[in-house]
Amino acid sequence: MSEMLILVPSGVAGFGLGVFFFGGLWWTIRRGVSSQRPARLFLGSLLLRMGLVLAGFYLVSDGDWQRMLTCLLGFVIGRFVFTILAGPPLAQLPVKEHGNAP
């Protein structure tokens, strides 16, 4: 029973890390489309998101493979939940057409 009490917070932390990572990716893509320097935005966002998520996995796992696996499971669940809540992908959004196309 005590193992479950340790694994549940690991899964919750993984869920939070997943929502943070994919929420940051969603924000970056939305902002990067209209940015004057999208490469800098995408690279900076990638490094920040990856660094924080890897540090989070390292701290949560504390050298235990079961905690790491539970955190990874929470991360994947967080991805699915965020994907459902974020709405349709950019490709399915209505596009404003410019009048200069042939």
DSSP file (Angstrom, degrees, kcal/mol; ACC not computed):
  #  RESIDUE AA STRUCTURE BP1 BP2  ACC     N-H-->O    O-->H-N    N-H-->O    O-->H-N    TCO  KAPPA ALPHA  PHI   PSI    X-CA   Y-CA   Z-CA
    1    1 A M     >        0   0    0      0, 0.0     4,-1.4     0, 0.0     3,-0.2   0.000 360.0 360.0 360.0 -35.5    0.0    0.0    0.0
    2    2 A S  H  >  +     0   0    0      1,-0.2     4,-0.9     2,-0.2     5,-0.1   0.809 360.0  59.3 -69.3 -27.3    2.8    2.4    0.8
    3    3 A E  H >> S+     0   0    0      1,-0.2     4,-2.3     2,-0.2     3,-0.5   0.896 103.0  52.4 -65.4 -38.4    4.2    1.9   -2.8
    4    4 A M  H 3> S+     0   0    0      1,-0.2     4,-2.2     2,-0.2    -1,-0.2   0.867 104.1  56.5 -64.3 -35.8    1.0    3.2   -4.2
    5    5 A L  H 3< S+     0   0    0     -4,-1.4    -1,-0.2     1,-0.2    -2,-0.2   0.758 112.2  42.8 -67.8 -23.1    1.2    6.3   -2.0
    6    6 A I  H <X S+     0   0    0     -4,-0.9     4,-0.9    -3,-0.5    -2,-0.2   0.822 114.2  49.4 -87.5 -35.6    4.6    7.0   -3.6
    7    7 A L  H  X S+     0   0    0     -4,-2.3     4,-2.1     1,-0.2    -2,-0.2   0.821 100.6  63.2 -76.8 -31.3    3.6    6.2   -7.2
    8    8 A V  H  X S+     0   0    0     -4,-2.2     4,-2.3     1,-0.2     5,-0.2   0.942 103.6  47.0 -62.5 -48.0    0.4    8.3   -7.3
    9    9 A P  H  > S+     0   0    0      0, 0.0     4,-2.6     0, 0.0    -1,-0.2   0.853 109.6  56.0 -61.5 -30.8    2.3   11.7   -6.8
   10   10 A S  H  X S+     0   0    0     -4,-0.9     4,-2.2     2,-0.2    -2,-0.2   0.912 108.9  46.2 -65.0 -41.3    4.8   10.6   -9.4
   11   11 A G  H  X S+     0   0    0     -4,-2.1     4,-2.3     2,-0.2    -1,-0.2   0.890 112.5  49.9 -66.8 -39.7    1.9   10.1  -11.9
   12   12 A V  H  X S+     0   0    0     -4,-2.3     4,-2.3     2,-0.2    -2,-0.2   0.906 110.9  49.4 -65.5 -41.0    0.4   13.4  -11.0
   13   13 A A  H  X S+     0   0    0     -4,-2.6     4,-2.4     2,-0.2    -2,-0.2   0.903 110.6  50.5 -64.4 -39.9    3.7   15.2  -11.4
   14   14 A G  H  X S+     0   0    0     -4,-2.2     4,-2.4     2,-0.2    -2,-0.2   0.892 108.4  52.7 -63.4 -39.5    4.1   13.5  -14.8
   15   15 A F  H  X S+     0   0    0     -4,-2.3     4,-2.4     2,-0.2    -2,-0.2   0.931 110.4  47.7 -60.6 -45.7    0.7   14.7  -15.8
   16   16 A G  H  X S+     0   0    0     -4,-2.3     4,-2.4     1,-0.2    -2,-0.2   0.892 111.3  50.4 -62.6 -40.1    1.6   18.2  -14.8
   17   17 A L  H  X S+     0   0    0     -4,-2.4     4,-2.8     2,-0.2    -1,-0.2   0.887 110.5  50.2 -65.0 -38.3    4.9   18.0  -16.7
   18   18 A G  H  X S+     0   0    0     -4,-2.4     4,-2.6     2,-0.2     5,-0.3   0.918 111.3  47.1 -65.6 -43.7    3.0   16.7  -19.8
   19   19 A V  H  X S+     0   0    0     -4,-2.4     4,-2.1     1,-0.2     5,-0.2   0.907 114.2  48.7 -64.8 -40.8    0.4   19.6  -19.7
   20   20 A F  H  X S+     0   0    0     -4,-2.4     4,-2.4    -5,-0.2    -2,-0.2   0.942 113.6  46.4 -61.8 -47.8    3.3   22.1  -19.2
   21   21 A F  H  X S+     0   0    0     -4,-2.8     4,-1.9     1,-0.2    -2,-0.2   0.946 119.3  37.3 -62.9 -50.9    5.3   20.7  -22.1
   22   22 A F  H  X S+     0   0    0     -4,-2.6     4,-2.3     2,-0.2    -1,-0.2   0.786 114.9  55.2 -77.9 -25.9    2.5   20.4  -24.6
   23   23 A G  H  X S+     0   0    0     -4,-2.1     4,-2.4    -5,-0.3    -1,-0.2   0.902 109.6  47.9 -66.8 -40.9    0.9   23.6  -23.4
   24   24 A G  H  X S+     0   0    0     -4,-2.4     4,-2.4    -5,-0.2    -2,-0.2   0.875 111.4  50.4 -65.2 -37.6    4.2   25.4  -24.1
   25   25 A L  H  X S+     0   0    0     -4,-1.9     4,-2.4     2,-0.2     5,-0.2   0.919 110.4  49.5 -65.2 -43.5    4.4   23.8  -27.5
   26   26 A W  H  X S+     0   0    0     -4,-2.3     4,-2.2     1,-0.2    -2,-0.2   0.923 112.8  47.2 -59.9 -46.1    0.8   24.9  -28.3
   27   27 A W  H  X S+     0   0    0     -4,-2.4     4,-2.4     1,-0.2     5,-0.2   0.904 111.6  51.5 -63.2 -41.9    1.7   28.5  -27.2
   28   28 A T  H  X S+     0   0    0     -4,-2.4     4,-3.1     1,-0.2    -2,-0.2   0.909 110.2  47.6 -63.4 -43.2    4.9   28.4  -29.2
   29   29 A I  H  X S+     0   0    0     -4,-2.4     4,-1.4     2,-0.2    -1,-0.2   0.921 112.3  49.6 -66.0 -42.8    3.2   27.3  -32.4
   30   30 A R  H  < S+     0   0    0     -4,-2.2     4,-0.5    -5,-0.2    -2,-0.2   0.912 119.9  36.8 -61.7 -42.1    0.5   29.9  -32.0
   31   31 A R  H >< S+     0   0    0     -4,-2.4     3,-0.6     1,-0.2     4,-0.4   0.830 111.6  60.3 -78.9 -32.5    3.0   32.7  -31.4
   32   32 A G  H >< S+     0   0    0     -4,-3.1     3,-0.5    -5,-0.2    -2,-0.2   0.762  92.0  66.4 -70.0 -25.3    5.6   31.4  -33.9
   33   33 A V  T 3< S+     0   0    0     -4,-1.4    -1,-0.2     1,-0.2    -2,-0.1   0.873 114.4  29.5 -63.4 -36.7    3.4   31.6  -36.9
   34   34 A S  T <  S+     0   0    0     -3,-0.6    -1,-0.2    -4,-0.5    -2,-0.2   0.298  95.6 118.5-107.1   9.2    3.2   35.4  -36.7
   35   35 A S    <   -     0   0    0     -3,-0.5    -3,-0.0    -4,-0.4    -4,-0.0  -0.439  60.7-142.2 -78.2 149.3    6.6   36.0  -35.1
   36   36 A Q  S    S+     0   0    0      1,-0.3    -1,-0.1    -2,-0.1    -4,-0.0   0.769 103.6  31.8 -78.1 -26.0    9.3   38.0  -36.8
   37   37 A R  S  > S+     0   0    0      1,-0.1     4,-1.6     2,-0.1    -1,-0.3  -0.628  70.7 161.2-128.1  73.0   12.0   35.7  -35.5
   38   38 A P  H  > S+     0   0    0      0, 0.0     4,-3.0     0, 0.0     5,-0.3   0.839  70.8  59.8 -67.1 -32.4   10.3   32.3  -35.3
   39   39 A A  H  > S+     0   0    0      1,-0.2     4,-2.6     2,-0.2     5,-0.3   0.922 106.7  46.9 -62.8 -42.4   13.5   30.2  -35.2
   40   40 A R  H  > S+     0   0    0     -3,-0.2     4,-2.4     2,-0.2     5,-0.2   0.900 114.2  48.1 -64.6 -41.1   14.7   32.0  -32.0
   41   41 A L  H  X S+     0   0    0     -4,-1.6     4,-2.4     2,-0.2    -2,-0.2   0.933 114.1  45.2 -65.3 -47.0   11.2   31.5  -30.4
   42   42 A F  H  X S+     0   0    0     -4,-3.0     4,-2.4     2,-0.2    -2,-0.2   0.913 116.0  45.9 -65.6 -42.7   11.0   27.8  -31.4
   43   43 A L  H  X S+     0   0    0     -4,-2.6     4,-2.5    -5,-0.3     5,-0.2   0.930 114.5  47.2 -66.8 -45.1   14.6   27.0  -30.2
   44   44 A G  H  X S+     0   0    0     -4,-2.4     4,-2.3    -5,-0.3    -2,-0.2   0.907 113.8  47.9 -62.4 -41.9   14.2   28.9  -27.0
   45   45 A S  H  X S+     0   0    0     -4,-2.4     4,-3.0    -5,-0.2     5,-0.3   0.914 111.3  50.8 -65.4 -42.8   10.9   27.3  -26.2
   46   46 A L  H  X S+     0   0    0     -4,-2.4     4,-2.8    -5,-0.2     5,-0.3   0.939 112.2  46.1 -60.3 -47.7   12.3   23.8  -27.0
   47   47 A L  H  X S+     0   0    0     -4,-2.5     4,-2.2     2,-0.2    -1,-0.2   0.907 115.6  46.1 -64.3 -41.5   15.3   24.3  -24.7
   48   48 A L  H  X S+     0   0    0     -4,-2.3     4,-2.3    -5,-0.2     5,-0.2   0.945 116.2  44.0 -65.6 -48.8   13.2   25.7  -21.9
   49   49 A R  H  X S+     0   0    0     -4,-3.0     4,-2.4     1,-0.2     5,-0.2   0.933 116.8  45.4 -64.0 -46.7   10.5   23.0  -22.1
   50   50 A M  H  X S+     0   0    0     -4,-2.8     4,-2.7    -5,-0.3     5,-0.3   0.914 113.1  50.6 -64.5 -42.6   12.9   20.1  -22.5
   51   51 A G  H  X S+     0   0    0     -4,-2.2     4,-2.2    -5,-0.3    -1,-0.2   0.931 113.9  43.3 -61.7 -46.4   15.2   21.4  -19.7
   52   52 A L  H  X S+     0   0    0     -4,-2.3     4,-2.2    -5,-0.2    -1,-0.2   0.894 115.6  48.1 -68.8 -39.0   12.3   21.8  -17.2
   53   53 A V  H  X S+     0   0    0     -4,-2.4     4,-2.6    -5,-0.2    -2,-0.2   0.919 113.1  47.5 -68.8 -42.4   10.7   18.5  -18.1
   54   54 A L  H  X S+     0   0    0     -4,-2.7     4,-2.3    -5,-0.2    -2,-0.2   0.907 113.0  48.7 -65.2 -40.2   13.9   16.5  -17.9
   55   55 A A  H  X S+     0   0    0     -4,-2.2     4,-2.5    -5,-0.3    -1,-0.2   0.902 111.4  51.1 -63.8 -39.6   14.8   18.1  -14.6
   56   56 A G  H  X S+     0   0    0     -4,-2.2     4,-2.7     2,-0.2     5,-0.2   0.919 110.3  48.0 -62.8 -44.4   11.2   17.3  -13.4
   57   57 A F  H  X S+     0   0    0     -4,-2.6     4,-2.5     1,-0.2     5,-0.2   0.905 112.1  50.7 -61.7 -41.2   11.6   13.7  -14.4
   58   58 A Y  H  X S+     0   0    0     -4,-2.3     4,-1.6     1,-0.2     5,-0.3   0.924 114.1  43.0 -63.4 -45.4   15.0   13.5  -12.7
   59   59 A L  H  < S+     0   0    0     -4,-2.5    -2,-0.2     1,-0.2    -1,-0.2   0.896 116.2  47.5 -69.0 -40.3   13.6   14.9   -9.4
   60   60 A V  H  < S+     0   0    0     -4,-2.7    -2,-0.2    -5,-0.2    -1,-0.2   0.910 111.4  49.7 -68.9 -41.6   10.4   12.9   -9.5
   61   61 A S  H >< S-     0   0    0     -4,-2.5     3,-2.1    -5,-0.2     6,-0.3   0.888  77.0-169.4 -69.0 -38.7   12.2    9.6  -10.2
   62   62 A D  T 3< S-     0   0    0     -4,-1.6    -3,-0.1     1,-0.3     3,-0.1   0.830  76.0 -54.1  51.3  35.5   14.8    9.9   -7.5
   63   63 A G  T 3  S+     0   0    0     -5,-0.3     2,-0.5     1,-0.2    -1,-0.3   0.530 110.6 122.7  81.5   7.1   16.6    6.9   -9.0
   64   64 A D    <>  -     0   0    0     -3,-2.1     4,-1.9     1,-0.1    -1,-0.2  -0.899  51.7-155.0-107.0 124.1   13.6    4.6   -8.9
   65   65 A W  H  > S+     0   0    0     -2,-0.5     4,-2.4     1,-0.2     5,-0.2   0.814  93.8  57.4 -68.1 -29.2   12.5    3.1  -12.2
   66   66 A Q  H  > S+     0   0    0      2,-0.2     4,-2.3     1,-0.2    -1,-0.2   0.901 107.7  46.4 -69.4 -39.8    8.9    2.6  -11.0
   67   67 A R  H  > S+     0   0    0     -6,-0.3     4,-2.6     2,-0.2    -2,-0.2   0.900 112.4  51.5 -65.8 -39.5    8.5    6.3  -10.3
   68   68 A M  H  X S+     0   0    0     -4,-1.9     4,-2.3    -7,-0.2    -2,-0.2   0.923 111.3  47.0 -62.6 -44.2   10.1    7.1  -13.6
   69   69 A L  H  X S+     0   0    0     -4,-2.4     4,-2.3     2,-0.2    -2,-0.2   0.894 112.9  48.7 -65.6 -40.3    7.7    4.8  -15.4
   70   70 A T  H  X S+     0   0    0     -4,-2.3     4,-2.4     2,-0.2    -2,-0.2   0.890 111.3  50.5 -66.3 -39.1    4.7    6.2  -13.5
   71   71 A C  H  X S+     0   0    0     -4,-2.6     4,-2.2     2,-0.2    -2,-0.2   0.901 110.1  50.2 -64.7 -40.7    5.8    9.8  -14.3
   72   72 A L  H  X S+     0   0    0     -4,-2.3     4,-2.3     2,-0.2    -2,-0.2   0.899 109.3  51.2 -63.8 -41.1    6.1    8.9  -18.0
   73   73 A L  H  X S+     0   0    0     -4,-2.3     4,-2.3     1,-0.2    -2,-0.2   0.923 110.9  48.0 -62.0 -44.3    2.6    7.4  -17.9
   74   74 A G  H  X S+     0   0    0     -4,-2.4     4,-2.5     1,-0.2    -2,-0.2   0.875 109.4  54.4 -62.3 -37.3    1.3   10.6  -16.3
   75   75 A F  H  X S+     0   0    0     -4,-2.2     4,-1.8     2,-0.2    -2,-0.2   0.922 109.7  46.1 -61.3 -45.7    3.2   12.6  -19.0
   76   76 A V  H  X S+     0   0    0     -4,-2.3     4,-2.1     2,-0.2    -2,-0.2   0.897 112.5  50.1 -66.6 -40.9    1.5   10.7  -21.8
   77   77 A I  H  X S+     0   0    0     -4,-2.3     4,-2.6     1,-0.2    -1,-0.2   0.901 108.5  53.7 -63.3 -40.1   -1.9   11.0  -20.2
   78   78 A G  H  X S+     0   0    0     -4,-2.5     4,-2.5     1,-0.2    -1,-0.2   0.871 106.5  52.9 -60.7 -37.4   -1.3   14.7  -19.8
   79   79 A R  H  X S+     0   0    0     -4,-1.8     4,-2.5     2,-0.2    -2,-0.2   0.939 110.6  45.9 -62.5 -47.6   -0.6   14.9  -23.5
   80   80 A F  H  X S+     0   0    0     -4,-2.1     4,-2.0     2,-0.2    -2,-0.2   0.915 114.1  48.2 -63.7 -43.0   -3.8   13.2  -24.5
   81   81 A V  H  X S+     0   0    0     -4,-2.6     4,-2.3     1,-0.2    -1,-0.2   0.931 113.7  46.6 -64.2 -45.1   -5.9   15.4  -22.1
   82   82 A F  H  X S+     0   0    0     -4,-2.5     4,-2.2     1,-0.2    -1,-0.2   0.898 110.0  53.9 -65.2 -38.6   -4.2   18.6  -23.3
   83   83 A T  H  X S+     0   0    0     -4,-2.5     4,-0.6    -5,-0.2    -1,-0.2   0.894 111.3  45.7 -61.8 -40.2   -4.7   17.6  -27.0
   84   84 A I  H >< S+     0   0    0     -4,-2.0     3,-0.5     1,-0.2    -1,-0.2   0.915 117.0  43.7 -68.3 -43.0   -8.4   17.0  -26.4
   85   85 A L  H 3< S+     0   0    0     -4,-2.3    -2,-0.2     1,-0.2    -1,-0.2   0.746 103.3  65.8 -76.3 -23.8   -8.9   20.3  -24.5
   86   86 A A  H 3< S-     0   0    0     -4,-2.2    -1,-0.2     1,-0.2    -2,-0.2   0.724  98.9-135.7 -74.0 -21.0   -6.8   22.4  -26.9
   87   87 A G    <<  -     0   0    0     -4,-0.6    -1,-0.2    -3,-0.5    -2,-0.0  -0.517  46.9 -11.7  98.6-168.6   -9.2   22.0  -29.8
   88   88 A P  S    S-     0   0    0      0, 0.0     5,-0.0     0, 0.0    -4,-0.0  -0.273  76.2-100.2 -69.5 153.5   -8.6   21.3  -33.4
   89   89 A P    >   -     0   0    0      0, 0.0     3,-1.5     0, 0.0     4,-0.5  -0.207  37.0-101.9 -66.0 164.9   -5.1   21.5  -34.9
   90   90 A L  G >  S+     0   0    0      1,-0.3     3,-1.2     2,-0.2     0, 0.0   0.823 119.4  64.1 -58.8 -32.5   -4.1   24.6  -36.9
   91   91 A A  G 3  S+     0   0    0      1,-0.3    -1,-0.3     4,-0.0     4,-0.1   0.769 103.2  48.4 -65.5 -24.2   -4.6   22.7  -40.2
   92   92 A Q  G <  S+     0   0    0     -3,-1.5    -1,-0.3     2,-0.1    -2,-0.2   0.474  89.7 101.4 -95.6  -2.5   -8.3   22.4  -39.4
   93   93 A L  S <  S-     0   0    0     -3,-1.2     2,-0.1    -4,-0.5    -3,-0.0  -0.507  87.7 -93.3 -78.5 150.6   -8.9   26.1  -38.5
   94   94 A P        -     0   0    0      0, 0.0     2,-0.4     0, 0.0    -1,-0.1  -0.393  42.2-143.3 -64.2 140.4  -10.4   28.4  -41.0
   95   95 A V        -     0   0    0     -4,-0.1     2,-0.5    -2,-0.1    -4,-0.0  -0.885   6.9-130.6-110.8 133.4   -7.8   30.2  -43.1
   96   96 A K        -     0   0    0     -2,-0.4     2,-0.4     1,-0.0     0, 0.0  -0.711  27.2-143.0 -78.5 125.7   -8.1   33.8  -44.3
   97   97 A E        -     0   0    0     -2,-0.5     2,-0.3     2,-0.0    -1,-0.0  -0.738   6.3-134.3 -93.7 139.6   -7.3   33.8  -48.0
   98   98 A H    >   -     0   0    0     -2,-0.4     3,-0.9     1,-0.1    -1,-0.0  -0.651  14.1-129.0 -88.6 147.7   -5.4   36.7  -49.5
   99   99 A G  T 3  S+     0   0    0     -2,-0.3    -1,-0.1     1,-0.2    -2,-0.0   0.418  94.9  77.2 -77.4   2.9   -6.6   38.2  -52.7
  100  100 A N  T 3   +     0   0    0      2,-0.0    -1,-0.2     0, 0.0    -3,-0.0   0.326  63.3 113.4 -99.1  10.6   -3.3   38.0  -54.4
  101  101 A A    <         0   0    0     -3,-0.9    -4,-0.0     1,-0.1     0, 0.0  -0.576 360.0 360.0 -79.6 144.4   -3.3   34.3  -55.2
  102  102 A P              0   0    0      0, 0.0    -1,-0.1     0, 0.0    -3,-0.0   0.498 360.0 360.0 -71.5 360.0   -3.5   33.4  -59.0
